[in-house]
């Protein structure tokens, strides 16, 4: 018997909360350019630095804008998660 999984349908044309992780450090002064997302850079000692962005985006177009901005800053995108 195959177990059925409940899959939440994601509507990208509607607002959603996202978590984005990038390699490197980015201070919270970039929040305005990145759609007002909350920016944190947890200190993990001597590991490679990672910055976490979380926040609500109005649609896929705004998400794309944030990702393009991160790309232009030459930050490697490690994770994009729809919360």
N, C-alpha and C positions, 0 to 999 in steps of 0.2 A: 504494500500500500504506500502510495506517495503522499507525503505530508504536504498540505496546502499552506502556503505562506501568505500572510496578509501583506500586500504591497500597497503603500501609500502613494496615491497618484500625485505627482508634482505638476502644478500648473505654473509654467514659467512666465505667463503673461500677467500673473497676480503677484502681489507683494510676498516676500518670504524672508526668513532669517537665514543668514549664511555665516559660515566659519571658513576663513581662508588662512592657510599657513604658508609663509614664504621663508626662504632661507635668507639670513642676514638680519640686520637690525634696522628698524624704521621707527622714528620717534612719533609721538602723538601729534606733532605739528602737521603731519600729512593727512590728518583725519578729514579736513575740509575737501581736499582734492580726491579723497577716496570715499565719497558719498556719506561722510559723517560716521564711518565705521569706527568702533572702539578698537584702539591699537594697543596691544600689550606685547612686551618682549620678556618672557620669563628668563631669569638667570639660571642657566644649567651648568654653571661652573666652566670647565674647559671644553665643553662640547661646542659644536658649531651653533652659532646663534640662530634662533628662529623667532619670527614675529607672527603673532596671531591677530587677525582682524575678525571682529564679529559685529553683526548688525543687520538691520532690516534694509532690504533693497526693494525698490518698487516693482521691478520686472527684470527680465533677462537682459534687456538693453543696458540697464544700469549696472548689472553684474558684469557684462562685457566691458563697460567703461572702466570699472575698477580693475579688472584683470589686465586690460590694455595699459592702464597707468602703471601697474606693477611691472609689467613687461618692459615698459619704457624706462623704468628705474633699474633694469637689469637684475631684478630679484627673482630667483627661481621659485616657481609656484609648486609647493609640495602637496597641498591638499585644498580641495574646494568641497565643502560639505553643506548640503541643504538641511537645515535644522527644522 
